Structures are given as structure tokens and as C-alpha cells.
């Protein structure tokens, strides 16, 4: 795979070309917006940057590395996970003395932000969906019994929502696209912990369509809305409803089992995340207080990456209360196999001992760290440092 970008000769040496190779030798499927990212890095006068990409995009890191190093910028690749905008590698950027953090895959922000004292450049890595026709025809068949449809997507596919909406309207459907109140979210954009773009219009529609890879985002929409939800996967060109509904049914059974076990538990570990957007110490402290008032033993445990080994090291604990990303307690079933885990929104059923009232939507009753969201909203445009290159 080769990607050639004509360089700006006022900023980069004239012989610079960007070249990256994928394991399959295919053409680049994502728009990395290298000109925009490079321009923002230069506007900050950054000489060293930390590059953070989700696991599925790490193979494209050389595109960014070659582009920036060719312009005299030192690039350090963050090898850790990048689960979302909640998981910005701010602390690692500070420790490494990076002038900026470049974060791909979760937000589309047209200007650098200042978060936690770190300059942050964000780009969505949009997917180039070149042949949607067959998948759209399959979607039309799957939606035959529904008239009013809500559309949502991950940020990689947000540009495709208008394409899908136009297709469905031509087939006689009424289409709604909502928007999350979270800052910098695009119209229709959903993430694992926030599907407000879908739930905000759910009362008006018969079914939801979520455009994203796999069923992860569609499962969140299905849980939050309780309405038929179809996953439209541009990568594989498939349309899936039964797999989404089957996962939700299995999840409900698993959650009821965990809640029943947690209701009998005497010793709890309440997990609080060290990640900037997931750090809900307020919820964790409240959970510890409520459990102790109910006569249970409760301790507060902080973790960055929640792994099975770390959880198993917490011996003497009967159940875990998760105040980090709520999808940990929903999707990572293998991670928690043999462990009893409830999300913070489900704790009320244990305290009240009223499991018959359980609603799966409570498992998603969580919001990002309000302080982090406020900082994200007010990050503002950064001033160009003295002497910064143009």
C-alpha cells in the first residue's frame, strides 16, 4: 500500500513522500488527514509528539510518522490501548516531554485543544466506503417492516450517514439523525458509553440503524433504546439484526446472574479508573458509602487498565462494582468469567434487593468524568507560540 501526499514545500523538504505498507498490501482505507494534522502540529511549534491510535489503526502509524518526521518532528508511538476519547494518553505525553499528543479515531476537532496541560490534536480517521450499493440493498430488505428509521454511527463512518439517509428516503422511509450533547461529537455519532444521538430521537422511530464495524456500537443502541437495532458494517458489507438481539439476550441473562450473586455478596471492591475521562471518583466514593451503610464490606481500588489478572489479585472479594467504562461490564464477558461484576448504575438493585425491577438500560447509566467533559468543551483554540513555523 502506498500513499503519496504532495508536500508543502515551505514546510517540508521537497523530496518527502509518505509511504506506508499494510499487512495485506491494500490501498489506504482511511483518510488520516495528514495535511491537517501536520498543520496543527506546526501551529503549536511542536518538536516532539506522542502518537496514539486505537488498536485497529496502529498498522497505519507509519503514514503519520513518516509525514511528521519528514518535517523535523520527533514522533513517539504510544503502544498502549486507546479505548476512546476518555482514554487520552495525557500523562504519558507529559512524562515523555511531548509538546503535543496526536489522538486518532474518536473525535473530529478542527483545532488543537489544551487538556490536562497537554496540547492535543484529534482526527477521526474516516473510512473510505467505496462500494456501498450491495450493503444498502441488504439494509433495505432488513428494514422492509419499518417505516421510520434513526441513523447513528461511529466517527469513522459519520460522513456516510447522509448517503444512507438519502438511500432510505428514496425507498420511502422517514429518517431521523440525532446528536449527543458531548462536545465535538458529530451529528449521529455514538461511542460505547454514549449513544445519546440514537436515544434522543428514539421516541419518534420504529427502528435504529448503526453504521459501524461489528456490532459493538449497535449493541449499545439496542440496550439504550429497547428498539429493533440493525448493525450496518461497511467493512464486511453485512447487515446484522439477529446477532445484535442475540447478544443482548445473552447479556441480560448474564447480568441477572451477576446481580443475584452480588445480592448475596458481603465483600465488594469498587473499581475507579485512572483514565481521565473514566475517572468517576465521586461515584466510587458514593458506592463505598452506600455499601457500608447496607452492612457490606467495601474497598476502593484504582486501576488504569482493567485486566483479569489484576481483578483476580483482589482476593477476599465476593463482587466488583465498576465505575469505569460501563462497557467493561457488558462486553468483556471472557475477562470477567468466574467473577461477579455489576456496573455502578445497577448497584441500586443490590442495595434495595429488588432485582425483579431490573432494567438492562441501567447498566449504561453512566457519564464521562464531568470535569474532563467540561475541559474538553472549553479547551479552546490555542495561541500560536512565538517562533512557531507557518
C-alpha positions, 0 to 999 in steps of 0.5 A: 500500500502506498500513499503519496501526499504532495508536500508543502514545500515551505514546510517540508523538504521537497523530496518527502513522500509518505509511504506506508505498507499494510499487512495485506498490501491494500490501498489506504482505507482511511483518510488520516488527514495528514495535511491537517494534522501536520498543520496543527502540529506546526501551529503549536511549534511542536518538536516532539509528539506522542502518537496514539491510535486505537488498536485497529489503526496502529498498522497505519502509524507509519503514514503519520510518522513518516509525514511528521518526521519528514518535517523535523518532528520527533514522533513517539508511538504510544503502544498502549490501548486507546479505548476512546476519547476518555482514554487520552494518553495525557500523562504519558505525553507529559512524562515523555516531554511531548509538546503535543499528543496526536489522538486518532479515531474518536473525535473530529476537532478542527483545532488543537485543544489544551487538556490536562496541560497537554496540547492535543490534536484529534482526527477521526480517521474516516473510512473510505466506503467505496462500494456501498450499493450491495450493503444498502440493498441488504439494509433495505430488505432488513428494514422492509417492516419499518417505516421510520428509521434513526441513523447513528454511527461511529466517527469513522463512518459519520460522513456516510450517514447522509448517503444512507439517509438519502438511500432510505428516503428514496425507498420511502422511509422517514429518517431521523439523525440525532446528536449527543450533547458531548462536545465535538461529537458529530451529528449521529455519532455514538461511542460505547458509553454514549449513544445519546444521538440514537436515544434522543430521537428514539421516541419518534422511530420504529427502528435504529440503524448503526453504521459501524464495524461489528456490532459493538456500537449497535449493541449499545443502541439496542440496550439504550433504546429497547428498539429493533437495532440493525448493525450496518458494517461497511467493512464486511458489507453485512447487515446484522439484526439477529446477532445484535438481539442475540447478544443482548439476550445473552447479556441480560441473562448474564447480568441477572446472574451477576446481580443475584450473586452480588445480592448475596455478596458481603465483600465488594471492591469498587473499581475507579479508573485512572483514565481521565475521562473514566475517572468517576471518583465521586461515584466510587466514593458514593458506592463505598458509602452506600455499601457500608451503610447496607452492612457490606464490606467495601474497598476502593481500588484504582486501576488504569487498565482493567485486566483479569489478572489484576481483578483476580489479585483482589482476593477476599472479594465476593463482587466488583462494582465498576465505575469505569467504562460501563462497557467493561461490564457488558462486553468483556464477558471472557475477562470477567468469567468466574467473577461477579461484576455489576456496573455502578448504575445497577448497584441500586438493585443490590442495595434495595434487593429488588432485582425483579425491577431490573432494567438492562438500560441501567447498566449504561447509566453512566457519564464521562468524568464531568470535569474532563467533559467540561475541559474538553468543551472549553479547551479552546483554540490555542495561541500560536507560540512565538517562533512557531513555523507557518 
